[in-house]
Amino acid sequence: MYKIFFRLVFKRLDPEQAHHLAFRWIRLAARVPVLRTFLAAALAPRYRELRTEALGLRMHGPFGLAAGFDKNAVGIDGMAMLGFDHVEIGTVTGEPQPGNPKQRLFRLVEDRALINRMGFNNDGSLRVAARLASRTPVFKPVVGVNIGKTKVVSEEEAVADYVKSAERLALYADYLVVNVSSPNTPGLRNLQATEALRPLLSAVREAADRTVSARRVPLLVKIAPDLADEDVDAVADLAVELGLDGIIATNTTIAREGLGLKSDPSLVKETGGLSGAPLKDRSLEVLRRLYARVGDRITLVGVGGIENAEDAWQRILAGATLVQGYSAFIYEGPFWGRAIHKGLAARLATSPYATLADAVGADVRKTA
């Protein structure tokens, strides 16, 4: 049913307009008590065997919404209603910014992919913090807060910009993510180099600890799939050295060659980050490499090209304790979370593993 609706309605709309329309419907549904209860029961059934502990947090399952969908923390309940066990909001910057000029979001339908050059359009850390502070949750998913650099801030001033966001948002975050991997903010990916990343992560860690004394706010870093293998290793080693809580692998890619893209070349050549199915192989490769390097010393989050339960299961076997999706939601619709959970429960039941935690990294350990 959804695929027919997508073809007849959403496909005819500008992608960003379609996003805002669908998100508005989700938020409205989550405000109606009887309706949201019915929808949550239908779309977010719970499976005891999928209960997950990660980052010191308990979740109904391992499947979450990646950053980028809910940039301003306006629809957390709605996304939980649809079956996401954790919701990562953002990317939030120190100051509000409109993002890049439109059109800045493109569908590659034949490839089940998206290209975006949104440019961290968001309300800024002060307004988002106020929104989180005033939130009265109906559903209680784990909420991650993804922070990035304000575009007009120079690389030299980036640390202070991230610290400002961390100080404002850490109190309301179940975990924090330092995003240094979007291709749509000039100079941002330069911060992935370890000589720049070390002081940045250390400063954000100190800011979170200074702001929230009653608990430790887990801190993760999100990396790009375009990093060379030796740079992936360097980030992994740095994360362990600094006592980081996790790594999210991976963000969108600027690559186009070698992905077997079938969509109109005029779309493929659009600048920005490519997400969705074509990212699957490289994202999985990076995840395997990370797990081989860090094992279970830190939590790994697999994201990029996850379309179905089999993709999610492969990420878990490759070392991911948590998995996230976004792009496939556009193509699969509201029953996507239900299908992921049902499929994961079925795969676990027929596997040799007693628990989901036992399956994490199993394929990598076999080849070690």
N, C-alpha and C positions, 0 to 999 in steps of 0.2 A: 504493500500500500504506500509506504513512504517513498519508495523509488519512483512510483508513478507521480506522486505529488512533487517530488524533486524535479522530475523531468518537465512537468507541466507548469510549475510555479517558480520554484527557486532558481532553476537553470535559466529562466528568462529574466531574472533580476540581476542587477549589479551585485557581485559577491558580497561587498561590504553592506549594502542595503539589505540583502537577504539575511546576513548574519544578525543585524540589528533587529529585524523583524522577528526572526525565530527566537532570539534571546529575549525579546520583549514578551512573547507568548509564554516562554518557559517561566519567566519571573512572575507573570500574572497568575499562572496556574499554581505556583508555589505559595501564593497569597490566599488561596481559597481553601479553607480547612478540609472540607470533605473531599474535594477534588484532589488535593495534594496527597492525602492519605491513600486514596484509591490508586493514584498514579505511582506512588512509591511502592505500594504492594505489588503492582503489576510490573513495574520497570526495574525495581531494585530488590529482588528477593535475596534473602540472606542464606549463605551456606556456611555452616559452622566450620567445615573443614578448610575454608579459605581464610579464616581469621588470621590476621597478620600482625606481628610485632616488628616494628622498624623504627629506628631513630628514637627509641625509648617510648614510642607511641603505639597504642593499640588501634587497629582498624578492622572493619568488617571484611576487608579483602585487600588485595594488592593493587587494584586498578584505580588510577586516578586521572583527573583532567589536567593536561599540561597547561603551562602558562600561555597566555595569549588570547584565550577565549574570553575570560572574565578579567579584563585589565584593571577594573576599578572596584572590585569587590562588591558588585551590585547584585549578583545572582548566585551566591554560594548555596543557598537552600534549594534553588531550582536545579542546580547541577547535581546535588546530593540526591534529590528526588528522582533523577534519571539514572542513578546507580553508580555514581562515582564515589569511591571510598575515601579519596582525598581530593581536594580542590586546590590547585596552585593558582593564586591570583597574580596579576601583573602581566608584564613587567612594569613596576612602579619606579619612577625616577624622582630625584630630589625635588625638582620643580615641575609644575604642570607643563605639558607641551602638546601641541596639536598633532605632531607626527608629520610625516611627509605628505606632499600634495597628492590628491586623488587623481586618477585611479591608482590604487596601491595594493590591491588584492586581486588575484587572478586564479580562476579554476582551470586546471588541466584535467578535464573529465576523463578523457581516454586513459590517462595515466593514474587516475585516482589520486591526484596530487594538487597542491596549491603553491603559488608563488606569492610571497608577500614582501612588501617594503614599507610596512606600516610606520616604522620609525619610533616605536615606543610612545604612541599616542596614549596619554593617560592624564588623570586629574592631579597627579603629583602626590608625594608622600604625606603631606599634611592633611589633605582632604581624604585620602584613602584611610589614613590612620583614624580620623574622626568617624568615618563610616564604619570601620571595624569596631571602634569603641562603643558605638551606639547600637550595634547589631544585637537583636534578640533572636538567637537561632531557633528554628523549628526543627531542623535536622542538625546533626552534629558531626559532620565529616571532619577529618583532620584538615586544617587550612595552612597551606604553605604560602609564603610571601616571597615573590621573586623581585629582586631589585636590580636596577641598571643605572647607567650613567646618563645624566641630562645631556642632551645634544650640544648645547652651547658651552658646556663645561669642558675645559681643556684636559688632555691626558694628565698633565701635571697636577691638576686640581681634582682628579677623579676620586682619589681616596676620600677626600673630605666630603664629596658629594654622596658617595655610598654610605659613609658613616652617618651623615645627616638622615638618610632614609632609614638606616638600621636603628638609630636612636628613636625615631618616630614610630617605627612599625614593629620592632621586636616584641614588645609587650603583647601584641595581638597575634603573633605568628606561632603556630605549632612548630614550624621550622622556617628558616630563612634560606634563600638561594641567591648567590651572587652570580648574575648573568654577565658573562664577559664574551659571549659567543654569538650574539646577533650580528648579522652582516649589514644591518641597516642603520647603524649609528657610526659615523666616521671615527676610526681609531679604536673602536671598542675591542675588536679582536686582538689588538696589540697587547691588551692586558692579560691575555692568556700565557704570554711568555713568563716563565717562572720568576725572573728578576722583577717583573712588575706585579705578578700575582701574589707573591709572598707578602709584601707589605700591605697589599689591599686586603687579603683574607685575614691577616693578623689584626688589622685595624677594625674590620667589621666584627671579628670575634670579640675584641676588647669592648667595642661599642655595645654589642648585645649583652655581654656580661655586666657591663656598667649600668645598663638600663634595666635589666631584669635580673634581680638578685635572688628571687625565690626559686628559680629553676634554671636549668641550662637550656637555652634555645639552640636546637641542632642547626648547624651551618653546613650548607652544601654549595658546590660550584657546578655550573652548567657549562659544558664544553661543546665545541663544534666538531662535526664529523670530518671537517677538512684539515684537522691537525695531522701532521706527519706522525708516523708511529712512534718515533723517538720523543716527540713532544707529548703524546698521550702518556708515555711512560714517565716523563718528567712531571707532568701534572699529578699522576698517580703517586709518585714518590713524595711530592710536595704535600699532598693531602694527608698522607700518613705521617710525615714529619711534623705537620702543624696540628695534628689531632683533629682534622676535619671530620665531620660526621658522614659525609657522603659526596658522591659525584653523580650528576645527571648526564647521561649519554644517550642521545645527543640533540643538539639544536638543529636548525635548518642548514642546508648546504648551498654554497654558491656554485657548485659543480653542475654541469649540464652534460658533458661528454661521458660516454660510457654507461649511461643510465638507461639506455634503450627507450628514450622518450618517444611517444607516438603522436603527441598532440601537435596542433598547428604550430609550425616554426615561429610564427609571429608572437605566439604566447610564450613559447619556450625561451625565446631570447629576452623576455622581460627581466630586468634586473631585480634582485631581491633574493630572499632565502626560499629554497624549494623544500617543501615538506610532503609527507605522504608516502605512498607505496614505493616510489623509486629510491627512497632513502633507506629502505629496509636492510639491505645487505651490508652497507657500510656501518650503519648504526650497530648492527649485531656484531660486526667485526671489532669495532671499538670496544663494545661491552665485554666481549670475550678477552680482549687484550688487557683491559682494566682488571678483570677478575683474576686473570692469571698473575697479575702484578700485586694486587692487594689482598686477594682472598676475602676472608670474612672480617678483615680489620676495619673496614668502613662499609657503609651501605651504598649499593649501586642502584640507580634508578634507570630503567631502560625505556627510552622513548625514541620515536622516529620510525614511521612506516608500520606501526602496529595496526592491523586491520581486523583481526579476528582472534579467537581464543588460541589457535595454533601459534600465531605470532607471539602472543603474550607468553605462552608456555615455553617457546624457544628462548625468549629473553630470560625467563626464570632459570632454565637449565644452563644458560650462558652466564649467570651470576647476578641477575637482577632480583632484589628482594621486592621492589616495587616496580610497576610498569605504568606508563602514562600514554594517553592518546589525545588527539585533537582532530587532525585532518580527516580521518576516516569517519568521524562523527558527522561531518558534513554530508558524506555519501551514504552512511548507514542509517542515520536517524535515531529516534528516541529509544528503540529497542536494542541499541548497540551494547550498552552496559549489561543488560540482561543476558545477551548472547555470550558476551565475554565470560561472565561469571559462570554461567551454566556449562560452557565449554571447558573452562579451567577445572571445575569440579569433576567433570567426566574424565578428563585426562589424568587428574590426580588419582582418581579411583582405580584406573586401569594401569597405573604406573607402579614401579617397585618401591615408591617412597611413601612412608607413613604420613608425612606432613608436607605442606608446601615448603616449609623451611628446609627440609631434607633435600628437596629438589634443587634448591638454589645453588647454581654453579656445578651441578652434577656432571654435565657434559665436559666442562673444562677440566674437572678433576680426573676424569677418565683418561684424558690425553696428556696429563701432566707427567 
